[in-house]
Amino acid sequence: MASVEAFDKAITNVKCRMKTIELKYFTGTGNSLQILKTCKDEFEKNDFIVDFSSVTDTKDFNYDCGLAGFCFPVHAFGLPRICRKFLNNPDVQNIT
Ligand SMILES: Cc1cc2nc3c(=O)[nH]c(=O)nc-3n(C[C@H](O)[C@H](O)[C@H](O)COP(=O)(O)O)c2cc1C
């Protein structure tokens, strides 16, 4: 399955770089939270250190992470404003 292959590729990529994984979500009814929590659990099962938080959380984001993952719902055919604002941050855009 393509998604499993993509996950394996992401795992290998991060393992090579030995850095933490940053996961950010925004959720209204809990779907996006549940999806990203599932990803978090899988990464942790594979011994990665995961930093998991909501976009509404003001805690620092580690821009030097090995992998950044976001899970947001579609609102009005696009991203919720708070998510767009977060992703437009130049520091986020410069994550390699
Ligand atoms: C204000 C609002 C606008 C939405 N707009 C769309 C939309 O344009 N297209 C769509 O497919 N779903 C839309 N949805 C549905 C959500 O994307 C969907 O229910 C999603 O799973 C909610 O995720 P959450 O539980 O993480 O909030 C909208 C939901 C809300 C509350």
The ligand as an SDF file (V2000), in Angstrom:
LIG
                    3D

 31 33  0  0  0  0  0  0  0  0999 V2000
  -16.6230   25.3630    9.4840 C   0  0  0  0  0  0  0  0  0  0  0  0
  -16.3780   24.0680    8.7390 C   0  0  0  0  0  0  0  0  0  0  0  0
  -16.1380   24.0830    7.3800 C   0  0  0  0  0  0  0  0  0  0  0  0
  -15.9220   22.8840    6.6830 C   0  0  0  0  0  0  0  0  0  0  0  0
  -15.6560   22.9300    5.3580 N   0  0  0  0  0  0  0  0  0  0  0  0
  -15.4150   21.7870    4.6790 C   0  0  0  0  0  0  0  0  0  0  0  0
  -15.1180   21.7980    3.2790 C   0  0  0  0  0  0  0  0  0  0  0  0
  -15.0630   22.8320    2.6450 O   0  0  0  0  0  0  0  0  0  0  0  0
  -14.8940   20.6250    2.6600 N   0  0  0  0  0  0  0  0  0  0  0  0
  -14.9600   19.4200    3.3350 C   0  0  0  0  0  0  0  0  0  0  0  0
  -14.7480   18.3650    2.6980 O   0  0  0  0  0  0  0  0  0  0  0  0
  -15.2130   19.3700    4.6660 N   0  0  0  0  0  0  0  0  0  0  0  0
  -15.4450   20.5040    5.3470 C   0  0  0  0  0  0  0  0  0  0  0  0
  -15.7180   20.4730    6.6920 N   0  0  0  0  0  0  0  0  0  0  0  0
  -15.7090   19.1660    7.3610 C   0  0  0  0  0  0  0  0  0  0  0  0
  -14.4130   18.9060    8.1270 C   0  0  0  0  0  0  0  0  0  0  0  0
  -13.2670   19.1090    7.3110 O   0  0  0  0  0  0  0  0  0  0  0  0
  -14.4160   17.4520    8.5970 C   0  0  0  0  0  0  0  0  0  0  0  0
  -15.5570   17.2140    9.3800 O   0  0  0  0  0  0  0  0  0  0  0  0
  -13.1840   17.1180    9.3580 C   0  0  0  0  0  0  0  0  0  0  0  0
  -13.0630   15.7100    9.5300 O   0  0  0  0  0  0  0  0  0  0  0  0
  -13.2120   17.7550   10.7370 C   0  0  0  0  0  0  0  0  0  0  0  0
  -11.9630   17.5070   11.3420 O   0  0  0  0  0  0  0  0  0  0  0  0
  -11.7690   17.7150   12.9090 P   0  0  0  0  0  0  0  0  0  0  0  0
  -12.5980   16.6700   13.5990 O   0  0  0  0  0  0  0  0  0  0  0  0
  -10.3050   17.5130   13.1400 O   0  0  0  0  0  0  0  0  0  0  0  0
  -12.2070   19.1030   13.2340 O   0  0  0  0  0  0  0  0  0  0  0  0
  -15.9380   21.6390    7.3770 C   0  0  0  0  0  0  0  0  0  0  0  0
  -16.1790   21.6490    8.7620 C   0  0  0  0  0  0  0  0  0  0  0  0
  -16.3950   22.8210    9.4350 C   0  0  0  0  0  0  0  0  0  0  0  0
  -16.6540   22.8030   10.9260 C   0  0  0  0  0  0  0  0  0  0  0  0
  1  2  1  0
  2  3  1  0
  2 30  2  0
  3  4  2  0
  4  5  1  0
  4 28  1  0
  5  6  2  0
  6  7  1  0
  6 13  1  0
  7  8  2  0
  7  9  1  0
  9 10  1  0
 10 11  2  0
 10 12  1  0
 12 13  2  0
 13 14  1  0
 14 15  1  0
 14 28  1  0
 15 16  1  0
 16 17  1  0
 16 18  1  0
 18 19  1  0
 18 20  1  0
 20 21  1  0
 20 22  1  0
 22 23  1  0
 23 24  1  0
 24 25  2  0
 24 26  1  0
 24 27  1  0
 28 29  2  0
 29 30  1  0
 30 31  1  0
M  END
$$$$
